[in-house]
Amino acid sequence: TFFHPETPVVDKQKYVDGIIRFIANRRICIEVCLTSNYQTAPNLRGNILAHPFKRMLEEKLCVCLNTDNRMVSKTTMCDEIRLAVDIFELSRDELWEIISNGFESSFMPGSYANKLEYMRKMKLFYNRIIEMCTAEKS
């Protein structure tokens, strides 16, 4: 493994790549709060595209969207989803993956079977919303 606090990092990129693989292989879900990150990370000010969100998706990391500090950032889940879709040009499948990651990684009570049934219903609802939105544009 690459986690040895007593050993200095020689190759930063190799170290970061190792962390990415570690997280991806264990399906550790990363909550991404685009608005909050934009407001608080100096390297993102004026350029939300600099956010590593797209790379996270490309690296097949388990990511979900969140609001972080809804009242301070003045955002909602709908705002975060709209921002992600518009800025990062997410496909329907990518968006579903991100939304379902949030549910699958949650501390939702009940059995695994109940969670799967809930996810099945969520997917049907998601597809109906997509169909309605697509019909409105036609």
N, C-alpha and C positions, 0 to 999 in steps of 0.2 A: 504494500500500500504506500501511499505518498504522504500520509498524515504523520509527520514526525516533527513536533514543535521544536525539538532541540536541534534539528538540522536546518540550516539556512536554505532558502529557495534560490537555486542557481539559475534555472530556466523558468522564468515566470509563465510563459505561454504553455510550456509542458505541464506546469503545476495547475494552471487554470483548466487546461484540457482534461487533466486527471480528475479534477473536482467535477467537471461537467459529466464525465463518464460515470463517476461514482454516484452522482445524483440521478442520472438517467437510468442506470442499471438497477437502482433500488426504487424507482418510480416515486421518489420524494417529490411531492407537489410544491411548487413555488407560487406563492400568491403575488401577482403583479398588480400594483396600484399605480397606473399610469399618471393620473392627475397629481397624486401626492408626490410621486417621483419627479415629475416635471417641476413641481413647485419647490422641491427641496434639494434636488441634485444640480449643482452648478453646471455640470457638463451637459445637462439636458436643456437648460434655459435657451429658448429660441429655436430648439431643434429636437423635437420629440422623437424624430427618426433615429437619433443617436441612442435611444433606449435599446438595450439588448434583447427586448421582447422577441423580435423576429428571429434573432439568432437562437434564442431558447427554443422556438418552434422548429427551426431547421435542425437543431441538435436533438430533436425528439424528447426534450425535457417535458415533464408533466407540469404544465402551468395552468393556472386559473386566474381569473380577474377578480379584483376585490376593490373596495373603496378606501381601505386603511383608516382614514379619519374623516368620515363623511361630512361632519359638521364644519370642521376646519377647512377642508379642501372644497367644500360646497359642491359635492358630486354625488351621484347616485350610481347604482349598478347599471342602469340604462345608459347613463352618460359614459361610463367606463367601457361598456360594450360598443357603443356608437363610436367612441374615440378609437378603440382598437380596430374596428371594422374599417372605418374611414381612413385612418392614418396608415395602417399596415395592410390594407386591402385583403382582409381575410376572406377566404371562401366560406361557403355554407358549412362544408365539412370541417374546416379548421375551427370555425366558431363553435360548432357542436362539440368538437373534441375539447375545447377550452372550457365550455360550460359543463360538460359531463365530468371533466377532471375535478371541478369544484365539488360536485355532488359526491363523486366516488371517493374523494379524499376527506370528506367531511366526517364529523363525529355524529352522523345521523343515527338516532337510536333505532333499535330493531335488529332483526336478523339480516344476514347477507342476502337471503332470498327476498326479504321485504325490500331491501335497497335495490336489488336488481329489478323487481317489479315496478318500483317507483321510477327507476331510470327508463324502463320501457315506456311507461306512460309519459314521461317527460319528452322522450324522443318523438312520440306521436304528436304531442302538443307543439313541440318545436317545428315539426314538419308542417303542421297546419298553419302556424304563424308565417313560416317562409312562403307557403303557397298563397296566403292572403296578401302578403307584401308584394309578391311577384305579380299577382293579379292586379293589384292597384297600380303598378307601373305600366301595365299593358294598356 
